[in-house]
């Protein structure tokens, strides 16, 4: 399985939530399945908190997941979205109304999106 997320690595996206989910999921999968699952999470983007996150990833002991950070050229990003099984958005909004462009990109590629605490409003 391939999951994808994009970020500018700023405090409005808490990727510790994702790391905790990966740890818990890895433990659950390992308890019930004897063979390794290949679940890849690619997080694209540049920003000030990227190195901190990469340090956390490298310190994790996980078996079924591979978490990769990458910077993609603009023409490669839609191709990645088209190949993915699930998009992840951890963007938080103070207004609750703005839909991040990354989610628009994912939905436009036909990719289902798991979004953190986002309320969908229909007008």
C-alpha positions as CSV (number, residue, x, y, z in Angstrom):
1,X,0.0,0.0,0.0
2,X,1.1,3.5,-0.7
3,X,0.0,6.5,1.4
4,X,1.0,10.0,0.5
5,X,1.0,13.4,2.3
6,X,2.5,16.7,1.6
7,X,3.4,19.5,4.0
8,X,5.4,22.7,4.3
9,X,6.7,21.3,7.6
10,X,5.2,24.0,9.8
11,X,3.4,23.8,13.2
12,X,-0.1,23.8,11.6
13,X,0.4,20.1,10.7
14,X,1.2,17.8,13.5
15,X,3.0,14.8,12.0
16,X,3.5,13.3,15.5
17,X,-0.1,12.1,15.1
18,X,1.0,10.2,12.0
19,X,4.0,8.7,13.7
20,X,1.9,7.5,16.7
21,X,-0.6,5.9,14.3
22,X,2.3,4.2,12.5
23,X,3.7,2.8,15.8
24,X,0.3,1.6,16.9
25,X,-0.6,0.1,13.5
26,X,2.7,-1.6,13.2
27,X,2.3,-3.2,16.6
28,X,-1.3,-4.4,15.8
29,X,-0.3,-5.8,12.4
30,X,2.7,-7.6,13.9
31,X,0.5,-9.3,16.5
32,X,-1.9,-10.7,14.0
33,X,0.1,-11.3,10.8
34,X,3.3,-13.4,10.6
35,X,4.4,-12.0,7.2
36,X,5.6,-8.5,6.7
37,X,3.2,-5.9,5.2
38,X,4.7,-3.4,2.9
39,X,3.1,-0.1,3.7
40,X,5.0,2.9,2.3
41,X,4.2,6.5,3.4
42,X,5.8,9.2,1.3
43,X,5.6,12.7,2.7
44,X,6.6,15.4,0.3
45,X,7.6,19.0,1.0
46,X,10.2,21.4,2.3
47,X,10.2,23.3,5.5
48,X,11.7,24.1,8.9
49,X,10.5,21.1,10.8
50,X,11.5,18.4,8.3
51,X,14.8,17.5,9.9
52,X,13.2,17.1,13.3
53,X,10.6,14.7,11.8
54,X,13.3,12.7,9.9
55,X,15.2,12.3,13.2
56,X,12.0,10.9,14.8
57,X,11.4,8.5,11.9
58,X,15.0,7.2,12.1
59,X,14.6,6.5,15.8
60,X,11.5,4.4,15.3
61,X,11.6,0.6,15.3
62,X,8.9,-0.4,12.9
63,X,8.6,-3.5,10.8
64,X,5.6,-3.1,8.4
65,X,6.0,0.5,7.4
66,X,8.5,2.6,5.6
67,X,8.2,6.4,6.0
68,X,10.0,8.4,3.4
69,X,10.4,12.2,3.1
70,X,11.0,13.6,-0.4
71,X,10.9,16.8,-2.4
72,X,9.3,16.3,-5.8
73,X,9.5,18.3,-8.9
74,X,6.1,19.8,-9.9
75,X,5.5,17.3,-12.7
76,X,6.2,14.3,-10.5
77,X,3.7,15.2,-7.7
78,X,0.5,14.4,-9.7
79,X,2.0,11.2,-10.9
80,X,2.7,10.2,-7.3
81,X,-0.9,11.0,-6.3
82,X,-2.2,8.9,-9.1
83,X,-0.2,5.9,-7.9
84,X,-1.2,6.2,-4.2
85,X,-3.9,4.3,-2.3
86,X,-4.7,7.0,0.3
87,X,-3.9,10.7,0.8
88,X,-3.3,12.0,4.3
89,X,-3.9,15.6,5.3
90,X,-2.9,16.8,8.8
91,X,-3.6,20.4,8.1
92,X,-5.5,22.3,10.8
93,X,-7.5,25.4,10.1
94,X,-8.3,28.2,12.6
95,X,-11.5,29.0,10.6
96,X,-12.4,25.4,9.8
97,X,-13.4,26.5,6.3
98,X,-10.3,26.4,4.2
99,X,-9.7,23.3,2.2
100,X,-5.9,22.9,1.8
101,X,-4.7,22.8,-1.9
102,X,-3.0,19.5,-1.2
103,X,-6.4,18.0,-0.5
104,X,-7.8,19.6,-3.6
105,X,-4.9,18.0,-5.6
106,X,-5.5,14.6,-4.0
107,X,-9.3,14.7,-4.7
108,X,-8.6,15.9,-8.2
109,X,-6.4,12.9,-8.8
110,X,-9.2,10.6,-7.6
111,X,-7.3,9.8,-4.4
112,X,-9.4,9.2,-1.3
113,X,-8.2,11.5,1.6
114,X,-8.0,11.0,5.3
115,X,-8.1,14.4,6.9
116,X,-7.5,15.4,10.5
117,X,-10.5,16.8,12.2
118,X,-11.8,18.5,9.1
119,X,-15.5,19.5,8.9
120,X,-17.0,19.3,5.4
121,X,-19.4,22.1,4.8
122,X,-22.0,22.1,2.1
123,X,-23.3,25.4,1.0
